[in-house]
Structures are given as structure tokens and as C-alpha cells.
Amino acid sequence: MAAAIAALAGCAGLAGDARKSGVEAIDTVVVIYAENRAFDTLYGLFPGANGIPGVNPSAVGEVVPQKDFDGSVLPTLPPAWGGLTANGQPVTLTQAQSAGMPNRPFRIDDPAGLNGTGVVVSQQLITRDLVHRYYSNLMQIGDGSNDRFAAYSNAGALSMGYYDGSSMKLWQLAREYTLADNFFMGAFGGSYLNHQYLICACVPIYPDVEHSPAKDSMSEIELDAQGRFVRLKPASSMPASALAGAPRYKHDAQLTPKEPDGSAYTINTMQPPYQPSGAPPAAGGDVRFADPTRPTTLPPQKLATIGDRLDAKGVSWAWYAGAWGAASAGTPEARAIIYKGKVNFQPHHQPFNYYAAFDPVRHGDARGAHLLDFDARFYADADAGKLPHVAFYKPQGNLNQHPGYANVADGDAHIAEVIERLRKSPQWPRMLVVVTYDENGGFYDHARVPKGDRWGPGTRIPALIISPLAKKGFVDKTPYDTASILRFITRRWGLEPLPGVLMRDAALKANGFAPMGDLSAALQ
């Protein structure tokens, strides 16, 4: 027995050494951050993955029937309020046509058509957007059963839709390399908060909120006797049933209720204090700044980010953003979110632009060194073998797969093209590419969410680990969240861990769950 234990220990030691060697072999990490799709939405049919129960034979768990506001099982899904498409796209399935759909996930691109109508929604079509906010995500997940997605959505049945992703180019790359099927979004809610979590594993703070322009931006919520969140306070016009209409709340705003120290946490979209921002400059003010008197303008943040940690060790890094140069140039009017005739730049997707370290007056050099335009720099840097050690890439809106202004197909083709270009880079032999999504976009996923800290993790999302050093044709079952990217970077370059990462793993362990991995299990 002793000999057997020693042999097992030796094997474990060799595996650990091999994994350490694999991590150290990586010299370049590229993170491609797409938008608003749950794992089941795109990869629910992926062979060997924990996909949609009853449809994918590799699925784990079950689809719990969706419930109404009062906890009763819905006899059918609510209608897709407003239909399946919006923003000028052709109407493919009306609200009335979507009524009465069975209470289970359904295939959006079903070749037989949706709900007996014969309507087929291709991956080239832009569907309507779905609510994806902090408290909404908490209510949709509920006790972990994920049984309130259809009820607590402004899009009803659409929240339960998924695609057959097998025609996607990224699907083929997932089959060639590693698909992580146990990867969760770092924070509950939407894009703003999860972009922040990607770079700092933190939630930005609004100080002294009652004496600020944002004093009316605190959400109204209900708590139980132990002070735990129950739900957003319903409005007087809240429907009695999800079958009668989308939910309505008294005040679902940008901030949490006030903290004991007078501050509040910013959980839904706030605007950067520096341009490009969704808040214009103050009248007669410096055009490089957003108007600080607007309630949606976040004061400059000073929390530690992964950029700070990398700078402290002298490790090169950059955030490349599609349309950054165009959105940053010219007058406030020229910084409109429209570029080349398409909606494709979102200021709240640029997380470093919220931090005092990138003040355009005091720290213009840092902005120029780290916040870069994709079109002007990324391919040139990749082709020349001059990408920094850590590179984040945020595609512009029409290429990021976000419902409401982007389709699945265009972003899939673009991201696959970026990866093909990276595979030709001189840096490729020692490169790790992570393709993931900021959050689920309000779409359903069946996987039970591990219980962590106050901020997350949230719903499961897709993640691909692509590298010549990654396992081939592998489905990685290791538990990960968005900050697993930070864990890998921290481990590879020996950085001081960010406080939020340590807090998350401690909370997971305290609640009986495994701490999140650092992506090294995907390496050969």
C-alpha cells in the first residue's frame, strides 16, 4: 500500500511539474473578449460537453422547468415580448407567433421553423437584445436551478433559445484545441461589470453617493430576515404573471443601495470619466473628459488592476479595441458610437478608461502605451512578433456577437480570422489565446452556478483555449470563471494576486465548492 501511495504521489508530482512547465512555456497571452452568449446558447450541442439535457447525450444535470413570479411552474413559455428581432431588422417571429411555446429550451435556428410557424432565424440575423443586469441575473439563477430566466426577462421565451453552433468556425477551433465547459462569468449581470471583473476582479465604487449627481441611481431591493437579496422591488404595474407581460420594477438602477460608509457599488452601466465616453464633456469644459455632473459618469477609480500588477513587474501589456482610434478622435460629435455606418463602439466596454492611471492629462503616456486601436496596431504587432506579453482584444460592436446590434455569424468569422492571423505570428509557438464572452446576455444556461461571493460567479459562458501548447480535441471540465484569466497571468509572471481573486476562491471554498482553476489544466 505504501508503495502504491508513493507511486501515485510520484505521478501527481510529475503532472504538477508538467503543468508548471506548460505555464512557463507561454510567453504571450491574448484574450479575445466577445459579447453576451451563454454556453448552452452556442455550444449546447457540442460533442462531449455538458450541453443541453435531453438534447446532448453528454449533458450533466437536468433542465428545470421555468417558473412564474410566484414560483409556480409556467404551463408554457411567455411570449417573446416585441418579437424576436428589433432595431430595424426584418420581423421574423412576432410576439403573437411566439406565444405558447413549450416550457423548455428551443433551437432558434431550427430548420423546421419556430413554434410551428415555419420561421427560421439564421445566425446571420440580429435578434433583439435581452435584459442582462446585475439583479436580473441573480433572480434568474434563483436558488441555482436557473428556473426564472423566462420570467425575469424583457424578452420572454427568447431567453431560452439556443443555436446549433456546429457551422461556426469557432466550433471547429474548439474541436481542434480545448473547449472549457465549466467556465462562468465573473460577476452577475452585464457587460460593464464583467469588463471590470476581467481586469481587476472588483466592483467599482461610487463614493459619498447621497451627496453626488448619482444620488437617485441606487436600486430598490427587498432583503430577507438575514439581510440576503430576494428581488428587486416590484413596481405597482408589475404583471401578476410572466405570461401577462415582462416584469417591471420600482427602480433597477446603476448602483446598489448605500453601503455603511456612504458609498455604493456600481453594478450596471456607468460611463467612463474620460473620452471616449457615453457622457459628453461639460459645456465649455475640457473635451478630453466626460461631464462629472452627469449621474452616469463614474468618478475615476483607483482600485488595483492587472495592468498595475504587470507594470510593477515590468511585463508588457496592452488593451486593443476595435474603433478606439475613431471613437477617440475629433470633437464630441465625431465620437458618436456610429462608425462606418454601423453601431460598433461601446465606451463601457473599455474598462481601463475608468481608472485614474489613464487620466489623459496626468497620464497621457500610459494611455498611449497601453490603450491601442485594433486596426492601427494589432495585426501589425502580431505579424512583426511584437505583441506585448499580455494582450486584450475587444472587437467593435458589429463584430462582437452582441444581440441587438450584432449577429452570431459576423463575429464568429472575424474572431476566427484574428486567430488565423495569430497562428502565423512569430510568437505563436509560445502563445496562449483565450476566446471567451463577457456574460450570458440574458440567455439561459442549465449548469448550476457555484455559490461564491456577493458579486458572482454568474451564468456559465463559452471559453476556448487555443495554443500549440494546449490539449487537442479536449473538453476541459475544470471550474473556471473570468478571473481564471487573471489567475493564469498572475501565476505565469509571478504577480501579486488581486484581492478579488483571493476573495472569490475563499468564498467558494466556504460554500463547499472548489476554487476556480487558472487554465493550466488545458495545457499539454
Order of alpha helices (4+ residues) and beta strands (2+ residues): alpha-beta-alpha-beta-alpha-beta-alpha-beta-beta-alpha-beta-beta-beta-beta-alpha-beta-alpha-beta-beta-alpha-beta-alpha-beta-alpha-beta-beta-beta-beta-alpha-alpha
